[in-house]
Amino acid sequence: MPPFKLRPITDSKNFSLDASGVAGFFGGEEAITAMATVHLYRGRRWLGWYNSPGSYTIAKDFGRISKSRLWGGLFPGPNHDPVVAFKLDVKIGPKYVASRSGTIMQQTGHFAYLLTQGMDDLTLIPLPATRTTTNSRIFVVAVPEITYEDLPLQTMSRHHAFIASFPILVSFSTCIFSALSADWYCFAMILLGIISSGVTCFIIGSGALGIETVKKPAEGSPPGDGILLTQNGVIILKGKEKDVNAITKGKFSLQLKGAPEYTVVGLCSLLLEVQFLLQLLLIPQGSLFGQIMFLTSVVASWAYNSFLASLDKEKLQWKLFCDTIRLRPTAMLGFEASTRTSMAAFACFVLCEDLPRPLKGIEPMNFLLEFLPNETLVWQRWREQVVAQVEKEEGGASIFQPRNVDMSGLSSGEQKLLTTLLQDADDAYKGYIETRDRRQSVTIAEKS
């Protein structure tokens, strides 16, 4: 039996990995998600010089940004606005009700949605509670003064550049090793992958990211105080109309080069498709060593794309928005009510504080109906009592005792229910008084 001999991997002629098809489709979703972070990091556009997988998938997805008959034929499907393609304006926010202007928005924009997600990290202050049914969250946000003229949209720090160096070094190293082994096919394909990915990342990442909102409301507009009704609570916004508009009506804007047809984006997508086709033809012609080098660069790039795809982009967008409008964590306070009735009463007290009595231009009853639209006699009497408390001089004694309420026409069971609901409102009023100084200090700090 002849002895078994190991042949150098560079001399292998009868075995081929045929990694060309893998490179075009493998990791496509991760690559698209990673590319969607290019506008959220400072300097990210300079860090795309690696042999990224999924070129075919990226080309088909971002090619739809281009708007012309030519690009529509090459990349069929509905056209995407840049902010939608990069998932910068795809979410719908909760219902908004303004306390002064009477504006009602059945759905708000992307920033209002991000606000609801950003509240999850706040520490909640429990309000007084006699009983517990469903815990409801109440957030008070003092919206700061926003100067829209030449407003720079801040981006994230460069700490991720060190991680990005990994796929870049691997791609260039495998490219050099392929050249040293005289595998010019794999050398050329790795180099083409580096160039096409780098150029695409740079072109797309050069887009100007900004904020689009109603920056100049009508003269004489009242303050923009209002509420966002979430699934398990409420967010109270306090600030000027133009500042609150940034949250309720605001969204990211993205100006890419070559608008409105975005021809340059189409050219980048075409380059990625050419890369995919050439890989199908030329990678099988390379040596086993060259194909391993090619596959190594693809796997390293896929690992980096997966890292970027794993990041919570909504939190990144929220932090980016807060940094831009200078909304600090100290401007947001969170409270927890033990019942929905306590939440409704507390929110009504907060919305109407600092207003001269008697109230003018604001209807507390409308807000209570937004929270608790029940039309039974018990709930009508309860809402009337809450409104009566709101309309008293601020800081007055609580009037949520059964003896202060008209119980006529109610059965014994309904009277017990109303007594329970009045206790919830009384708990809310105690919590409102206890937290008033803290809330007002936050508002004053944001105005200063």
C-alpha positions as CSV (number, residue, x, y, z in Angstrom):
1,M,0.0,0.0,0.0
2,P,1.6,3.3,-1.1
3,P,2.1,5.8,1.7
4,F,-0.5,8.6,2.2
5,K,0.9,12.0,1.3
6,L,-0.5,15.4,2.3
7,R,-0.4,17.9,-0.5
8,P,-0.2,21.6,0.1
9,I,-3.6,23.2,-0.1
10,T,-2.3,25.6,-2.8
11,D,-1.6,22.6,-5.1
12,S,-5.2,21.2,-4.8
13,K,-6.7,21.0,-8.3
14,N,-9.5,18.5,-8.0
15,F,-11.5,20.1,-5.2
16,S,-13.5,23.4,-5.3
17,L,-15.5,25.1,-2.5
18,D,-17.6,27.0,-5.1
19,A,-18.3,29.8,-2.5
20,S,-19.6,32.2,-5.2
21,G,-23.3,31.5,-4.6
22,V,-22.8,31.7,-0.8
23,A,-21.3,35.2,-1.0
24,G,-24.2,36.7,-3.0
25,F,-27.1,35.5,-0.8
26,F,-25.6,34.4,2.6
27,G,-26.0,37.1,5.2
28,G,-28.1,39.4,3.1
29,E,-30.6,40.4,5.8
30,E,-27.8,41.1,8.3
31,A,-26.0,43.2,5.7
32,I,-29.1,45.3,5.0
33,T,-29.7,45.8,8.7
34,A,-26.1,46.7,9.2
35,M,-26.2,49.2,6.4
36,A,-29.2,50.8,8.1
37,T,-27.0,51.9,10.9
38,V,-24.6,53.9,8.7
39,H,-26.3,57.2,9.6
40,L,-26.4,56.6,13.3
41,Y,-22.7,56.5,13.9
42,R,-20.2,59.2,13.4
43,G,-17.6,58.1,10.8
44,R,-19.5,54.8,9.9
45,R,-19.5,55.7,6.2
46,W,-15.7,55.4,6.2
47,L,-15.8,51.9,7.7
48,G,-17.4,49.8,4.9
49,W,-14.2,48.7,3.2
50,Y,-14.6,44.9,3.7
51,N,-15.8,42.1,1.5
52,S,-19.4,42.1,2.7
53,P,-21.7,39.2,1.9
54,G,-25.2,39.5,0.5
55,S,-24.4,41.8,-2.4
56,Y,-27.3,40.6,-4.4
57,T,-29.8,41.1,-1.6
58,I,-28.4,44.6,-0.8
59,A,-28.6,45.6,-4.5
60,K,-32.2,44.5,-4.8
61,D,-33.3,46.3,-1.6
62,F,-31.5,49.6,-1.9
63,G,-31.9,49.7,-5.7
64,R,-35.5,50.5,-5.2
65,I,-34.6,53.9,-3.7
66,S,-33.6,55.0,-7.3
67,K,-36.6,56.5,-9.2
68,S,-36.4,56.2,-13.0
69,R,-37.6,53.8,-15.7
70,L,-34.1,52.3,-16.0
71,W,-33.7,51.6,-12.3
72,G,-37.3,50.4,-12.0
73,G,-36.5,47.7,-14.7
74,L,-33.3,46.6,-13.0
75,F,-34.7,46.7,-9.5
76,P,-38.5,46.0,-9.8
77,G,-40.8,46.7,-6.9
78,P,-42.2,49.7,-5.1
79,N,-39.9,52.7,-4.7
80,H,-38.7,53.4,-1.1
81,D,-38.1,56.8,0.3
82,P,-34.6,56.9,1.9
83,V,-35.9,57.3,5.4
84,V,-38.2,54.3,5.0
85,A,-35.5,52.2,3.3
86,F,-33.2,52.8,6.3
87,K,-36.0,52.3,8.8
88,L,-35.8,55.9,10.1
89,D,-39.5,56.6,9.7
90,V,-41.5,53.4,9.8
91,K,-43.3,53.4,13.2
92,I,-46.6,54.9,14.2
93,G,-46.9,56.7,17.5
94,P,-49.9,56.8,20.0
95,K,-52.8,59.1,20.0
96,Y,-52.1,62.7,21.1
97,V,-54.6,65.1,22.7
98,A,-53.5,68.7,23.2
99,S,-54.7,70.4,26.4
100,R,-54.7,74.0,25.2
101,S,-55.3,74.0,21.4
102,G,-57.8,71.1,21.4
103,T,-55.7,69.3,18.7
104,I,-56.4,65.6,18.5
105,M,-54.1,63.4,16.5
106,Q,-55.3,59.8,16.2
107,Q,-51.7,58.7,15.4
108,T,-48.4,60.5,15.8
109,G,-45.1,60.0,14.1
110,H,-41.8,58.0,14.5
111,F,-40.4,60.2,17.3
112,A,-43.5,59.8,19.5
113,Y,-43.1,56.0,19.0
114,L,-39.5,56.3,20.1
115,L,-40.5,58.3,23.1
116,T,-42.8,55.5,24.3
117,Q,-39.9,53.0,23.9
118,G,-37.4,55.3,25.7
119,M,-39.6,55.5,28.8
120,D,-38.9,51.9,29.6
121,D,-35.6,52.7,31.3
122,L,-37.0,55.3,33.7
123,T,-37.3,54.5,37.4
124,L,-40.9,54.8,38.4
125,I,-42.1,56.6,41.5
126,P,-45.0,54.8,43.1
127,L,-48.1,57.0,43.9
128,P,-50.1,56.4,47.1
129,A,-52.4,53.4,46.7
130,T,-55.3,52.1,48.8
131,R,-56.0,49.2,46.3
132,T,-54.3,47.7,43.3
133,T,-56.0,46.5,40.1
134,T,-53.9,47.3,37.0
135,N,-50.6,49.2,37.4
136,S,-50.5,52.2,35.0
137,R,-47.5,54.3,34.1
138,I,-47.5,58.1,34.0
139,F,-44.6,60.0,32.5
140,V,-44.1,63.7,32.6
141,V,-41.7,65.1,30.0
142,A,-40.5,68.8,30.1
143,V,-39.7,69.4,26.5
144,P,-36.7,71.8,26.3
145,E,-36.5,74.9,24.1
146,I,-35.3,73.8,20.7
147,T,-33.4,76.1,18.4
148,Y,-34.0,74.9,14.9
149,E,-31.8,77.3,13.0
150,D,-28.7,75.4,11.9
151,L,-29.6,72.5,14.3
152,P,-26.7,70.0,14.0
153,L,-27.9,66.4,14.2
154,Q,-25.4,64.8,16.6
155,T,-24.3,61.2,15.9
156,M,-22.9,58.5,18.0
157,S,-19.3,58.2,19.2
158,R,-16.5,56.4,17.3
159,H,-16.0,53.6,19.8
160,H,-17.2,51.0,17.3
161,A,-14.3,51.8,14.9
162,F,-12.1,49.3,16.7
163,I,-14.6,46.5,16.0
164,A,-15.0,47.6,12.4
165,S,-11.2,47.2,11.9
166,F,-11.6,43.4,12.2
167,P,-13.4,42.7,8.9
168,I,-11.4,45.3,7.2
169,L,-8.1,43.7,8.2
170,V,-9.3,40.2,7.4
171,S,-10.5,41.3,4.0
172,F,-7.3,43.0,3.0
173,S,-5.2,40.2,4.5
174,T,-7.0,37.5,2.5
175,C,-6.7,39.7,-0.6
176,I,-2.9,39.9,-0.1
177,F,-2.6,36.2,0.6
178,S,-4.6,35.4,-2.6
179,A,-2.2,37.5,-4.6
180,L,0.9,35.9,-3.0
181,S,-0.5,32.5,-4.0
182,A,-1.0,33.8,-7.5
183,D,-4.7,33.2,-7.3
184,W,-5.7,36.3,-9.3
185,Y,-9.3,35.3,-9.6
186,C,-10.0,35.3,-5.8
187,F,-7.7,38.2,-5.4
188,A,-9.8,40.2,-7.8
189,M,-13.1,39.2,-6.3
190,I,-12.1,40.0,-2.8
191,L,-10.8,43.4,-3.9
192,L,-14.0,44.0,-5.9
193,G,-16.0,43.1,-2.8
194,I,-14.0,45.6,-0.7
195,I,-14.4,48.4,-3.3
196,S,-18.1,47.9,-4.0
197,S,-19.0,47.6,-0.3
198,G,-16.8,50.6,0.7
199,V,-18.1,52.8,-2.1
200,T,-21.7,52.0,-1.4
201,C,-21.2,52.6,2.3
202,F,-19.5,55.9,1.7
203,I,-22.1,57.2,-0.9
204,I,-25.1,56.2,1.2
205,G,-23.5,57.2,4.5
206,S,-22.8,60.7,3.1
207,G,-26.5,61.5,3.2
208,A,-27.5,64.5,5.4
209,L,-29.6,63.3,8.3
210,G,-32.0,65.9,9.8
211,I,-35.3,66.5,11.6
212,E,-38.5,67.3,9.8
213,T,-41.3,68.8,11.8
214,V,-43.6,71.9,12.0
215,K,-40.9,74.4,13.2
216,K,-43.0,77.6,13.1
217,P,-46.6,77.2,14.3
218,A,-49.1,80.0,13.8
219,E,-48.4,83.1,15.8
220,G,-50.3,83.3,19.1
221,S,-50.5,79.5,19.4
222,P,-51.0,78.3,23.0
223,P,-48.4,76.1,24.7
224,G,-48.2,72.6,23.3
225,D,-49.0,70.7,26.6
226,G,-50.8,67.5,25.9
227,I,-51.0,63.7,26.4
228,L,-49.9,60.7,24.5
229,L,-52.1,57.8,25.3
230,T,-50.1,54.5,25.4
231,Q,-51.4,51.0,25.9
232,N,-50.6,50.9,29.6
233,G,-50.3,54.5,30.6
234,V,-49.9,58.1,29.5
235,I,-47.1,60.4,28.6
236,I,-47.7,64.1,29.5
237,L,-45.8,66.6,27.3
238,K,-45.2,70.1,28.7
239,G,-43.6,72.8,26.5
240,K,-44.0,75.3,23.7
241,E,-46.0,74.3,20.6
242,K,-43.0,74.3,18.3
243,D,-41.0,72.2,20.7
244,V,-43.7,69.6,21.4
245,N,-44.3,69.4,17.6
246,A,-40.8,67.8,17.3
247,I,-42.1,64.8,19.2
248,T,-45.7,64.6,18.0
249,K,-45.1,65.5,14.3
250,G,-41.4,65.1,13.9
251,K,-39.5,62.5,11.9
252,F,-36.0,62.0,10.5
253,S,-35.2,63.4,7.1
254,L,-32.5,61.9,4.9
255,Q,-31.1,63.7,1.9
256,L,-29.0,61.3,-0.2
257,K,-26.9,62.4,-3.2
258,G,-28.6,62.6,-6.6
259,A,-32.1,63.5,-5.3
260,P,-34.9,63.1,-6.5
261,E,-33.9,60.2,-8.8
262,Y,-31.0,59.0,-6.7
263,T,-29.0,57.9,-9.7
264,V,-25.8,57.5,-7.7
265,V,-27.6,55.0,-5.4
266,G,-28.7,53.1,-8.4
267,L,-25.1,52.9,-9.7
268,C,-24.0,51.6,-6.4
269,S,-26.7,48.9,-6.5
270,L,-25.7,48.1,-10.1
271,L,-22.0,47.7,-8.9
272,L,-23.1,45.2,-6.3
273,E,-25.0,43.2,-8.8
274,V,-22.0,43.1,-11.2
275,Q,-19.9,42.0,-8.2
276,F,-22.4,39.1,-7.6
277,L,-22.4,38.0,-11.3
278,L,-18.6,38.1,-11.5
279,Q,-18.3,36.1,-8.3
280,L,-20.5,33.4,-9.9
281,L,-18.2,33.2,-12.9
282,L,-14.7,33.6,-11.4
283,I,-14.6,32.2,-7.9
284,P,-15.0,28.6,-9.2
285,Q,-11.9,29.2,-11.3
286,G,-9.8,30.0,-8.3
287,S,-7.7,27.5,-6.3
288,L,-8.8,25.9,-3.1
289,F,-6.6,28.2,-1.1
290,G,-7.9,31.3,-2.8
291,Q,-11.5,30.1,-2.2
292,I,-10.8,29.6,1.4
293,M,-9.4,33.1,1.6
294,F,-12.5,34.4,-0.1
295,L,-14.8,32.5,2.2
296,T,-12.8,33.7,5.3
297,S,-13.2,37.3,4.3
298,V,-17.0,36.8,3.8
299,V,-17.4,35.0,7.2
300,A,-15.5,37.8,9.0
301,S,-17.6,40.4,7.3
302,W,-20.8,38.5,8.1
303,A,-19.8,38.4,11.8
304,Y,-19.4,42.1,11.9
305,N,-22.7,42.7,10.1
306,S,-24.4,40.4,12.6
307,F,-22.9,42.5,15.4
308,L,-24.4,45.7,13.9
309,A,-27.7,44.0,13.2
310,S,-27.9,42.9,16.8
311,L,-27.8,46.5,18.1
312,D,-31.1,48.0,19.2
313,K,-31.5,50.6,16.5
314,E,-34.6,52.1,18.0
315,K,-32.7,52.9,21.2
316,L,-29.9,54.4,19.0
317,Q,-32.4,56.5,17.2
318,W,-34.0,57.7,20.4
319,K,-30.6,58.6,21.9
320,L,-29.7,60.4,18.7
321,F,-33.0,62.4,18.8
322,C,-32.6,63.3,22.5
323,D,-29.0,64.4,22.0
324,T,-30.1,66.6,19.1
325,I,-33.0,68.4,20.8
326,R,-31.1,68.3,24.1
327,L,-33.7,66.3,25.9
328,R,-32.0,65.1,29.1
329,P,-33.0,62.2,31.2
330,T,-33.6,64.5,34.1
331,A,-36.4,66.2,32.1
332,M,-38.4,63.0,32.3
333,L,-40.1,61.7,35.4
334,G,-42.0,58.4,35.7
335,F,-44.8,57.5,38.1
336,E,-46.8,54.3,38.8
337,A,-50.4,54.4,39.7
338,S,-52.1,51.3,41.1
339,T,-55.4,51.8,39.2
340,R,-56.4,53.4,35.9
341,T,-58.7,55.8,37.7
342,S,-55.8,57.1,39.8
343,M,-53.7,57.5,36.6
344,A,-56.5,59.5,34.9
345,A,-57.0,61.8,37.9
346,F,-53.2,62.3,38.4
347,A,-52.7,63.1,34.8
348,C,-55.6,65.6,34.8
349,F,-54.1,67.4,37.9
350,V,-50.7,67.6,36.3
351,L,-52.0,69.0,33.0
352,C,-54.0,71.7,34.7
353,E,-51.4,72.8,37.2
354,D,-50.0,76.4,37.0
355,L,-53.1,77.5,35.2
356,P,-55.1,80.5,36.6
357,R,-58.4,79.7,38.2
358,P,-61.1,79.7,36.9
359,L,-59.7,77.6,34.0
360,K,-60.0,79.2,30.6
361,G,-59.4,77.4,27.3
362,I,-59.0,74.0,28.8
363,E,-61.6,71.3,29.5
364,P,-60.5,68.7,32.1
365,M,-63.6,66.7,31.4
366,N,-62.3,66.0,27.8
367,F,-59.2,64.4,29.2
368,L,-61.0,62.3,31.7
369,L,-63.3,61.1,28.8
370,E,-60.2,60.1,26.8
371,F,-59.0,57.9,29.7
372,L,-62.3,56.6,31.0
373,P,-65.2,57.1,28.5
374,N,-67.7,55.1,30.6
375,E,-71.1,56.9,30.5
376,T,-72.7,55.3,33.5
377,L,-74.0,57.6,36.2
378,V,-71.3,56.5,38.7
379,W,-68.5,57.5,36.3
380,Q,-70.2,60.8,35.4
381,R,-70.4,61.7,39.1
382,W,-66.7,60.7,39.6
383,R,-65.5,62.8,36.6
384,E,-67.5,65.8,37.9
385,Q,-65.9,65.5,41.3
386,V,-62.4,65.3,39.7
387,V,-63.1,68.4,37.6
388,A,-64.4,70.2,40.7
389,Q,-61.1,69.4,42.4
390,V,-59.1,70.6,39.4
391,E,-61.0,73.9,39.3
392,K,-60.4,74.7,43.0
393,E,-57.5,76.9,43.9
394,E,-54.3,74.9,43.5
395,G,-53.2,73.1,46.7
396,G,-56.6,73.2,48.2
397,A,-57.9,70.3,50.4
398,S,-59.2,67.2,48.9
399,I,-62.9,67.0,48.2
400,F,-63.0,63.2,47.4
401,Q,-65.2,62.2,50.4
402,P,-68.6,60.6,49.8
403,R,-70.3,63.4,51.8
404,N,-69.1,65.9,49.2
405,V,-70.7,64.0,46.3
406,D,-74.3,63.8,45.2
407,M,-75.3,60.1,45.8
408,S,-79.0,60.5,44.7
409,G,-80.2,58.1,42.1
410,L,-77.5,55.5,42.9
411,S,-78.1,52.1,44.2
412,S,-76.2,50.8,47.3
413,G,-73.8,48.9,45.0
414,E,-73.2,51.9,42.9
415,Q,-72.6,54.1,45.9
416,K,-69.9,51.6,47.1
417,L,-68.3,51.7,43.7
418,L,-68.3,55.4,43.6
419,T,-66.8,55.5,47.1
420,T,-64.0,53.2,45.9
421,L,-63.4,55.4,42.8
422,L,-63.3,58.5,44.9
423,Q,-60.6,56.9,47.1
424,D,-58.6,56.3,43.9
425,A,-58.9,59.9,43.0
426,D,-57.9,60.9,46.5
427,D,-54.8,58.8,46.3
428,A,-53.9,60.4,43.0
429,Y,-54.4,63.9,44.5
430,K,-52.1,63.0,47.5
431,G,-49.5,61.8,45.0
432,Y,-49.9,65.0,43.0
433,I,-49.3,67.2,46.0
434,E,-46.3,65.0,47.2
435,T,-44.5,65.1,43.8
436,R,-45.4,68.7,42.9
437,D,-42.1,70.3,44.0
438,R,-40.1,67.6,42.2
439,R,-42.0,68.0,38.9
440,Q,-41.8,71.8,39.0
441,S,-38.1,71.8,39.7
442,V,-37.6,69.7,36.6
443,T,-39.7,72.1,34.5
444,I,-37.8,75.1,35.8
445,A,-34.5,73.5,35.1
446,E,-35.4,72.8,31.5
447,K,-36.6,76.4,30.9
448,S,-33.4,77.9,32.3
